[in-house]
């Protein structure tokens, strides 16, 4: 199922680089970023640990012992401008690519999906015709769709760059959501670390 997405040519972005997608059969937690980065040192992985976002996700997963996660992007190919610089994806590119994300969700059936940033949250709202309640600070509010919790959160890169002092609270609240919705064994240890 996911192999079909690797061969996607629904829009012209595949000409920049093939879709970035992880090999996975099942997951408890899914992380959804906005768009793929140009493949450099990230070994062709979405939300790779070499990125600011990937570092924070890796820190969360390592401290709670989460081994069944899946990282992806709403837009699987790198959206590049005429100068080969990364740009925000266009609305029509998001519209085409969201279908691939829905295939991933239906195939993997995660328990929790973290939506990284406003653009990803808005794309999900539009697709499902819903509105997420506004979270207060880092008390993230989720909505269940087809027995899957969708949790919009601030983008980890935003926290890394602009809210470094609040990173601990941000991470703790994300870990708490993961622990409450998965089979992580040592709950107290996972959240306290």
N, C-alpha and C positions, 0 to 999 in steps of 0.2 A: 504493500500500500504506500509506504513512505518513499519507496524507490521511484514511483511515478512522479512524485514531487521533485525529485532530483533531476528529472528530465523535462521539467516544465519549460515551455516556450510560449506561454499565453500572452506575454508582453515582450518588449524589446530589451528589458533589463538583463535577460539571460546572456545577451551578447557581451555584457561587461564581465561577467564570470558566472559559472554555473551556480544554481541555488545551493546555499549552505544549509545542510540538514544533518542532524545526528542520526546514527543508527540506534534504534531503541525498539523494544517489544512491549514494554509496559513502564509506567511511572506513577508515582504518588503525587509528585509536584512538577508543574510545568512553569517555566519562566518565559515570558513573551516580550521581546524587545521590539523596537520599531523596524529597523532594517539591518541587513547584513553590512558588514564592513568589507573593505577591500582585503583580500587574502594577502597577508604579509607574514607575520610570525605567529598568527593565531591557529595555524595548522588546519585551516578550513572549518573551524568550529564556530557555531553561533555563540555569542556571549562568552568568548574564550577567556580563561584566567589571565591572559596577558593584557586585557582591557580593564579599565577602572570598574566597569559594571561586573565583569567576570570575576574580579578579585573579591568584591563584596559578596557575590553569590557563592563563590568557593568558600569564603570565610564562614558564611551561614551554614552551608552544607557540611563542612568539616566539623564544626563545633557540635552539631547535633547528630552526626553520623548518618546523614541522609545519603543513601546510595541509589535511590530510585527516583532520579529527577531527569527532566528533559528540557533542554534549552533550545529555543527557536526564535525566529523573528517573524513579525507580521509580513514583511517584505523579505523574501528569501535571497534575492540577488542584490548586489550593491548598486544603489541608484547613484550614478555619476553624472556630473555636469559635462559641458563641452570641453572642459580642461582636465577631465578625469579626476575631479575632486568630488568627494562624497557630498551629496545634497539630501535634503528631505525628500521622501517619495511623494509623487504627485497623487492627487485624490484618485485618479483612475487606476494608478498602479496599486494602490491600497485596495481598491475595489476588486481588482482581479486577484490579488494575492490572498485576500481574506478567505477565499474558498479553499486554498491549500491549508490554511490554519485550521479551518473547521474540519477538514479531513484528518489532520493530525489529532485534534481533540477527540473526535469520534473514535478513531483507531486506538489511541492510547488510554483514554478514559481516566485521566488523572483525578485525584481527589480535590486538589487545589491548583488554580492557575493564577499566577501573579502577573498582572498587566503592568509593564514598566513604562510609566509616563502617560501623559495626557493624550497623545495621539493614538496610542494603542487602546486606551480606555474608550475614547470616542469612537474608534472603528468598531469595537465590540458593541457599544451602545447602539450604534446605527444598524449593525447587522441583526442584532436580536430585538431591536426596537424597545430598548429599556433605558432607564437612567439610573446611574449609580448615585446613592446618597453621598453627599460630601463628607469626607473623613475629616476629623478634627486632629490636627497635628499628625501623630503617628498611630492613632487608634483607627486602624484601617477597617473599613466596612465592606463586607462581601455581599454578593448576591448569588443565590444558587440557581443554576440553569441546568436542567437534566441531571440533577444530583451532583453537580460539580460546582465547587465554590470558586467564583471569579473575584479576585481581590485586586483592585487598582491601587498601586503604590507609587510614590514618587520615584522617579528614575534613579537607580543607584549612582549613576555618574553625577547627577545633580547633587546628591548627598555628599559624594566624594569631593566635589569641587566647591560647593557653596555652603554646605551645612555640616562640615566635618565635626563640629562640637556635638551635634545631635546624632551622629552615626551610631553610637551605642544603643540609644533608645530605638532608633529605626530598626536596627538589626534584632534587638530583643523582641520587638513586637512582631516582626516577620517570623522569627523562630517560634514564638508562642502560637501563631496561626498554624504553622506546619505541624507542631507537636499535637495540637488539639484535633487535627484532621487526618493524621496518619498514624501508623503503628510504631512510632519511635518509642522505645522502651523506657529509657531513663529520663522521664519528663523533667524532673527538677534539675538534674545535671545539665540537660540540653538547654534549658532556658537560662540557667544561672551563668553559664560560661560566656 
